[in-house]
Amino acid sequence: RDEIVGSWSHYFDAEQVDGAFLYRDGTVVELNTLLPEGSGWSIKTGEFISDDGHIVGTGYHEGNYRWYLLTPANGDR
């Protein structure tokens, strides 16, 4: 489906800031913006994307480092 997930990292005043993205239809989307408000998640990596659009990566959930499975909402595909 010509979709790519990945991770980015920037340094600001010696502090590292990480995040993950989805590239689709010529647009880059920050994965954290796809989460519902108050989810408790902070996504740090985008590792894999399936043909159905399921994304797997790592992040923090309520302060604990975890793997996640991000499932597209109905109609988002």
C-alpha positions in Angstrom: 0.0 0.0 0.0 3.1 2.3 -0.2 3.1 3.0 3.5 6.2 3.3 5.6 6.6 3.6 9.4 9.7 4.8 11.1 11.3 6.6 14.0 13.0 10.0 14.4 15.3 11.5 17.0 16.3 15.1 17.6 18.6 16.7 20.2 17.5 20.0 21.8 20.0 21.5 24.3 21.5 18.1 25.0 18.1 16.5 25.5 17.0 13.7 23.1 13.4 13.8 21.9 12.1 10.7 20.0 9.0 9.9 18.0 7.5 7.8 15.3 5.8 8.5 11.9 3.6 7.0 9.2 4.3 8.1 5.6 1.2 7.6 3.5 -0.1 9.3 0.3 2.8 11.7 0.3 2.2 12.9 3.8 4.1 12.3 7.0 1.9 11.8 10.1 3.2 11.7 13.7 1.9 8.5 15.2 1.2 10.2 18.6 -1.4 12.3 16.8 -3.4 9.2 16.0 -3.9 8.3 19.6 -7.1 9.2 21.5 -6.5 12.0 24.1 -5.8 10.6 27.5 -4.6 7.2 26.2 -1.5 7.3 28.5 0.7 6.4 25.6 3.8 8.1 24.2 4.9 6.4 21.0 8.7 6.3 20.4 9.2 3.9 17.5 7.4 2.7 14.4 8.8 -0.8 13.6 6.5 -2.6 11.3 3.3 -2.0 9.3 1.1 -4.8 7.9 -0.8 -4.9 4.7 -3.9 -4.1 6.7 -2.4 -1.0 8.3 -1.7 -2.4 11.7 1.4 -0.7 13.2 3.8 -2.2 15.8 6.4 -0.4 17.7 7.5 0.7 21.2 6.6 3.5 23.5 5.7 4.3 27.0 2.4 3.6 28.6 1.9 5.4 31.9 5.7 5.4 32.3 6.3 1.8 31.5 8.2 0.9 28.3 6.0 -1.4 26.2 5.3 -2.8 22.7 2.1 -1.5 21.1 -0.2 -2.5 18.3 -1.9 0.5 16.7 -5.0 -0.6 14.8 -6.6 1.6 12.1 -10.0 3.0 12.9 -12.9 1.9 10.6 -12.8 4.0 7.4 -9.1 5.1 8.1 -7.9 2.7 5.3 
